[in-house]
Amino acid sequence: MSSKKIYLIRHGQTDYNKLNIVQGRGIDTSLSKEGHRQAKAFFEAYKHIPFRKIYTSTLQRTHQTVKPFIENGYSVIPLPGLDEISWGCAEGMTYDDENNKQYYQIIESWKKGNIHEKLDGGESPLDIMARQKDAFDFILSDDGTPVLVCLHGRALKIMLAWLSGKCLSQQDTFHHDNLSLYILNVSEDGKVEIEVSDDRSHLDNVS
């Protein structure tokens, strides 16, 4: 494997993000008007980068985030391993719903090291890491660089944790908002350096 530079972004805002509703893998929301503006702003800031490949999850909010690149001739490879975590029974509920205490309880349990636990019908951080590793190996198997990868908020926390050698219980040490950017350098021996973290400067003029 040769060294690779990876531009890693979270998708743009959706209406569910704005309304504080749990999305997850089971809810295939589209970008809001604000999300489309964010996507356009990211494209304008990084259209000069000669991305060799673009990878997204299979959910439309990631595909729509890179749509300006598609409209300029790029092709996109969707990978199920990049999909958001399934929150199971919590999906479609607001974060502050009295009946949704389970959402916060499972996150607190993960922080205590119980990374095998999951909500009914959902996935655990260990489940996500397993499918992410398959997706990441596929991305690294192509020598092209740089590449752009678009995925989701919780999935991004989990990926950054294991890529940086942290325990999955420490995933919440990574903070990012819609269309935050990380830039990773992956060496030939597979070591990952996070060059840029949670950069949103490309959104400064988005209104």
Beta strands, then each sheet from edge to edge (+ up, - down):
strand 1: 4-10
strand 2: 53-56
strand 3: 76-78
strand 4: 147-151
strand 5: 181-186
strand 6: 192-199
sheet 1: 3+ 2+ 4+ 1+ 5- 6+
end
